[in-house]
Amino acid sequence: MAEISERLQKYLSRCGVASRRKAEEMIAAGKVKINGRPAGIGDKINPRKDVVTIGTQRIKPQSQRKYIMLHKPRGFVTTMNDEFDRKCITMLTDDVGERVYPVGRLDKNSEGLLLLTNDGEFANMMMHPSCHVPKTYRVTVRPPMSDVQLSSLINGVKLDDGYVTQPADVTISLQEDNRIVLIMTIYEGKNRQIRRMCESVGLQLIRLKRIAIGEVRLGMLPQGKWRDLSDTEIRSLYSASKRQTKNK
């Protein structure tokens, strides 16, 4: 019988340790060992024979696939642990029952819907640039805001690195003397994109909350709490990802 081999980063992702990209970073940092020896990028293993460890913990495939949504509060970083001792989302998910890791990110000062899973293939699909699922945000800015600024957000703006954003859906939800609330849906996933778009057109962003990913909505889930995704929600994310891939 032929030996079964699997790339180490794929194995770590399948075991729910991290996405493949994050797993590669862990390998490069010397955190992963195979049979007691430090692993290297490109290493393959035989899952039936080789022992993979991170620290003192042996890494094994998860017994159950888990898909959850978390209402991330402001002030938490989207990492499993933090070398600067900041508050991590793991503080909010230690009762999930399975090791899960984030699908994408929300920066420290942002809040709202964050997906977590132990299904590496699902995470890779959701984060791959070719199949970006639309994300919707509730964006609060300081007034005033001109029609030109609104039109620029809709049609595409040049970011600080020269990249021009794709067209976005932007509507005014609320307009008061001290704030304007926008509902923005973007169809790509540049780092801190909403913040950078607002900065590019001269708007002062004061609050940023993600309220939907595809058809999956945050709803009334309280801050700091999580819940399992329904089968319907999981299927909708797979479908949205496939539609985005076909449109590329």
N, C-alpha and C positions, 0 to 999 in steps of 0.2 A: 504494500500500500504506500502511495506517495506521501511524503511528509507535507503537513499543512503549515504554510508560512503566511504571516500577516505583518504588514508594516506596523511598527510600534505605535506611531501616532494614531493610526486607525484603531488599533486595539485599545489604546487609552480612551479614545473617544467612545468606542462601543461599550466600554466599561463604565461610562458616566463620569470620568475624571475631568474632562474638559473637551472643548472643541479641538479639531485637528490642529488648527493654528496655535492655540494655546498649549496643546500637548507638545508641539514642536519647540515652543519657547521653554517649556519645562525640561525637555530633553537637552536642549542647548545649554541650559543653566546648570546641568549636572545633577538634577533632582531625581532622575529616574535610573534605576539599575535593572539589569537583566542577569539573573543568577548571581547576584552579588557584585557584578561589575558595572561601572558607569556606562550607560547607553549613549549611542551617538545618533545623529540625524541620519536617516536612511536604514537603520537597523531593522531587521525582521525577526520575528519570534515564532516559535511553535507553541500556540496557546495550550496544547495538551501536555507539553513537557517543561517549557521554560517558566521560571518564576520572575515576575515583574514586581518591583517594589518601589514605593516612594516613601522615603524615610524608613520607618519600621513597618509600614502597612503594605501587605500584599494586595495587589490589584487583581480583582476577579470580575467577570461579567456580572452586570446587575441581574437580579432575579425577576424584576418587573420593570417594564417601561413606565416612566412617569412624565406627565406633562402638566405643568401648573402655571397659573398667572399669579403675580405678586403686585400689590399696590405699593410701589416703592415710595417712601417719604423722601423729602429733601434732607440732605445731610448724610445720606448713606452712599458709599461707593459700590459700584457694580463689580465687585471682585469677591473671590472666595476667602481670601485673607489679605491683609494689608500690612506692609512693612512699616508704615508710619502710624500704626495703631488707630486708624480711623474706623468709624462704624461701617461694617460690611453687611451686605444683604444676607449673609449666612446667619446673622443674629436673628433674622426674621423667618428663616426656613429650617431651623434645626429640628423641627418636629414633623418634617415631611415624611420621614421614614425611609427614604432612599437618597443617595447622593445625587444632587441635581446641580446644574451649572447654568448660568444665564445664556440666553440666545440673544446676542446683541447687547447693547449698553444703554444706560441712561447716565448722564454725568451727575456728579455729586449734588449740584444745585437744581437738578430737574427731578420731577416726580411722575408717578403714574404707572401705566401698564408695562410690566416686564415679564417676559416668558422665561421659564426655566425647564430643563428636561435632563434626563439621563440617556436620551436617545441620540447618539452621535450623528447618525445619518440625517435625522430630522433637523438637528442644529445646523449641520453643514448645508443642507438644502435651504434653510431659512436665511442663512447669512451669506450665501454665495452671491456675488455681484450680478450674475446673469438672471437671477430670479427674485429680485427685491420685491417684497410684499408691501403695498401701500401702508403708510403709518399716518395717523391723524393726531393732531395736537391742539390743545387749548392754550393759546398764546396771549399773554397779557402784556401790553406795552403802554408806555406813557404817551399821552397825546401831546401835540397834535399829530395827525397822520394825513398826508395829502393823497389825492387820487393817483399822483405819479408814483408815490412809494408803494401803494397797494398794487398798481399795475405792474411795477417791477417785480414784486414778490410773486405775482401770478405768472408772468411771462419768462422769468429767469433773471438772476442777478449774478454779477461777477464776484466771487469770493476773494478772500485775502491772498489766496495762492494762485489766482488767475482762472480758476475753474468757473464755468458758467453753469448754473443749476438748470435742471430740466423744469418745464412748466409745472406749476403746483396749483392745487385748488385752494383758494383763500377767500373766506367770507367774513364780514363783520358781524359778530354775534351780539355785542353790547358796546355802546359808546356812551361814556359818562365824562364828567368834567376832569376826573383824575385818572381815568384808565380807558383803554380800548381793548376789547377781547376779540381775538381772531380765532377762527377755526381753520387750521392749515393741514392739508394732506399732501405729503410728498411721496414721490415714487422712486426714490433713490436713498442711499444711506451714507452720505459723507459725514465725517466726524464733526459733531456739534453743529450740524447743518442749519437747524432753525436759528440758533443763536447767531451764527455767522451771517445768515441771510438778513436778519434784522439789523445787525451791525453795518452790513454793506449799504443798506438804504437809509441809515441814520436814525433807526428807531431804538429807543431804550427798552429792552426787554426786562420785565420785572417778575414774571412767573411763567414757567413752562411745564405743561402737564400732558403726557401722552395718554390719550383716551381710547385709542383703537389701533389694532394691527389687523389689516384686512377686515374681515367681518367679526372679529373677536373684540368685544368692547369691555372696557373696565367696569362700566355700570356703577353699582352702589357698593362695590367691595371696599371695606374700610381701609384707611391707611395702615400700612404695616402688616396687613393680613394677606393670606394666599388662599387659593382654591384650585381644585383640579379642573383642567379643561374637560369639557364634554366631548364625546365622540364626534358630535356634529361640528364643534369648533375645530377639533384636530383635522377633520376631513376638509373643512373650509380653508385651512391654512395650506394643506397640501394642494388643493385645487387652485388657490390664488398663486402659489409658487409656480405651478405648471403653466398657468396663463401668462405670468410675467416672462417665463423662459421662452414661450412661443412668440411673444411680442418682441423679443430682442433681435 
